[in-house]
Structure formats: structure tokens, C-alpha cells
Amino acid sequence: MKLVHRFGEMWARNLENISRIPGSKTAKDGEGIYVLYDGSMPVYVGKGYIKGRIRKARLSKSRGPFWDHFSWYVLDEPEMIHDTEVLILRMLPPYLRFLTKQSGHFLGVHHEDEADKKAEYIPRKVRKKKGKKS
């Protein structure tokens, strides 16, 4: 079973590219996940009928001025859309998705107890280059 049916990555924000996104508000072939970027930095992750959501984001007062590229992923299984969005949101640190106000919650999944957050010490030594002395 594959997850992604169709996709486009790092498309420039313009009406021509937005109109090339497959599907419509009623067609299931355009449903999935999208990411808005400011340059190469992701600033928003969303889900739904991709073409309509990106059109709305273009006109949005809160998101519109902050992105210039987008990627989109049409998923084969509609029930996978929510968990895929949550997985992406949880992998990105908040400063890399600053327009997304949520961190995402998996539905019906057991959350393991918090692990010890103190990591072991790792010595980081800078090696000196071998070569000519000045």
C-alpha cells in the first residue's frame, strides 16, 4: 500500500500553479496534506482539499503575507490524512511552522509515558587539522 498518490514540491506561489493542483472541493482526488514555505522554511502545515485550502491561504490576512512556495501531497487513503498531518507537525519544531497554531493530536493512540529528558553527556571536541604551521 502506498501513502502518496500525487504530489508537487516547492511550487512557486502564483495563480497558475495553484490552478494546477488536482481536485476540487468535492473531488476526493485532491484531498491531502500541504505545506506553505517562506523561502525554504516551512511555516504552515495543513490538510483538506488542497486546492481550496491553498487558495484561501493566499487571501488570508494572517497567513497570506508569509509564504511564497508550497508543496502538496494527495494521499491514497483519506483516513491517513489526519495522522500524517499530526506526524509532520510533531516532527517540526515550532519555529519552523510558526503560522500553525497547533501541535497536532493523534486520535485513538496510546501515548507512552514521558521518558527521562536528561540526555547523556557527549563530549564534543574539535579536531585540529593536520597541515602546515603558520
C-alpha positions as CSV (number, residue, x, y, z in Angstrom):
1,M,0.0,0.0,0.0
2,K,1.4,3.4,-0.9
3,L,0.7,6.6,1.0
4,V,1.1,9.3,-1.6
5,H,-1.0,9.2,-4.8
6,R,0.3,12.5,-6.4
7,F,2.4,15.4,-5.2
8,G,4.1,18.6,-6.1
9,E,7.0,20.1,-4.2
10,M,8.3,23.7,-3.8
11,W,5.9,25.2,-6.3
12,A,6.1,29.0,-6.6
13,R,3.1,30.8,-5.3
14,N,1.1,32.0,-8.3
15,L,-2.4,31.5,-9.6
16,E,-1.2,29.3,-12.5
17,N,0.5,26.8,-10.1
18,I,-2.5,26.8,-7.7
19,S,-4.9,26.0,-10.5
20,R,-2.7,23.0,-11.5
21,I,-3.3,21.3,-8.1
22,P,-5.6,18.3,-8.8
23,G,-9.1,18.0,-7.5
24,S,-11.7,20.4,-6.2
25,K,-13.8,21.0,-3.0
26,T,-15.9,18.0,-3.9
27,A,-13.4,15.6,-5.5
28,K,-11.5,13.1,-3.3
29,D,-8.6,13.1,-5.6
30,G,-7.4,16.5,-4.3
31,E,-7.5,15.7,-0.6
32,G,-4.3,15.5,1.5
33,I,-1.6,17.5,3.1
34,Y,0.1,20.7,2.1
35,V,3.0,22.8,3.4
36,L,3.5,26.5,3.0
37,Y,7.0,27.9,2.9
38,D,8.7,31.2,3.3
39,G,11.7,30.6,1.0
40,S,12.7,27.1,2.0
41,M,11.4,27.3,5.6
42,P,8.1,25.6,6.3
43,V,5.7,28.0,8.1
44,Y,2.4,26.2,7.9
45,V,1.2,22.6,7.6
46,G,-2.4,21.9,6.7
47,K,-4.8,19.3,5.5
48,G,-8.0,19.1,3.5
49,Y,-9.0,19.8,-0.1
50,I,-5.6,21.1,-1.1
51,K,-6.5,23.5,-3.9
52,G,-9.2,25.3,-1.9
53,R,-7.1,25.5,1.2
54,I,-4.1,27.0,-0.7
55,R,-6.4,29.5,-2.4
56,K,-7.8,30.6,1.0
57,A,-4.3,30.8,2.4
58,R,-3.3,33.1,-0.4
59,L,-6.0,35.5,0.5
60,S,-5.6,35.1,4.3
61,K,-4.7,38.2,6.3
62,S,-2.8,36.1,8.9
63,R,-1.0,33.7,6.5
64,G,-1.1,35.3,3.1
65,P,1.9,37.7,3.5
66,F,4.2,35.0,5.0
67,W,4.6,32.4,2.3
68,D,5.9,32.2,-1.3
69,H,6.1,28.5,-2.1
70,F,4.1,25.4,-1.3
71,S,4.2,21.6,-1.5
72,W,1.2,19.3,-1.7
73,Y,0.6,15.6,-1.3
74,V,-2.6,13.8,-2.3
75,L,-2.9,10.7,-0.2
76,D,-4.4,7.4,-1.3
77,E,-6.2,6.7,2.0
78,P,-8.4,9.6,3.3
79,E,-8.2,8.1,6.8
80,M,-4.4,8.6,6.9
81,I,-4.6,12.4,6.3
82,H,-5.1,13.4,9.9
83,D,-2.3,11.2,11.3
84,T,0.0,12.3,8.5
85,E,-0.5,15.9,9.3
86,V,0.0,15.3,13.0
87,L,3.2,13.4,12.3
88,I,4.6,16.3,10.3
89,L,3.6,18.9,12.9
90,R,5.2,16.9,15.7
91,M,8.4,16.4,13.8
92,L,8.9,20.1,13.0
93,P,10.0,22.4,15.8
94,P,7.5,25.3,16.5
95,Y,9.7,27.9,15.0
96,L,9.6,26.1,11.6
97,R,5.8,26.1,11.5
98,F,5.1,29.4,13.3
99,L,1.8,30.1,11.4
100,T,0.4,26.7,12.5
101,K,-1.1,27.3,16.0
102,Q,-1.5,23.6,16.9
103,S,1.0,20.8,17.6
104,G,-1.5,18.1,16.5
105,H,-3.0,15.2,18.4
106,F,-3.2,11.6,17.3
107,L,-6.7,10.1,17.6
108,G,-7.2,6.9,19.5
109,V,-3.5,6.3,20.0
110,H,-1.9,5.4,23.4
111,H,0.8,7.9,24.4
112,E,3.7,6.4,26.2
113,D,4.7,8.0,29.5
114,E,7.3,10.7,29.2
115,A,10.8,9.4,29.1
116,D,13.7,10.9,31.1
117,K,14.5,14.1,29.3
118,K,18.1,14.3,30.6
119,A,20.4,13.1,27.8
120,E,23.8,11.6,28.4
121,Y,26.8,13.9,28.1
122,I,28.5,13.7,24.7
123,P,32.0,15.3,24.6
124,R,32.4,17.4,21.5
125,K,36.0,18.0,20.7
126,V,37.1,19.9,17.7
127,R,39.9,18.1,15.9
128,K,42.8,20.2,14.7
129,K,43.6,19.9,11.1
130,K,46.9,18.4,10.2
131,G,48.9,20.5,7.9
132,K,51.3,23.4,7.6
133,K,52.0,25.6,10.6
134,S,51.9,29.3,10.0
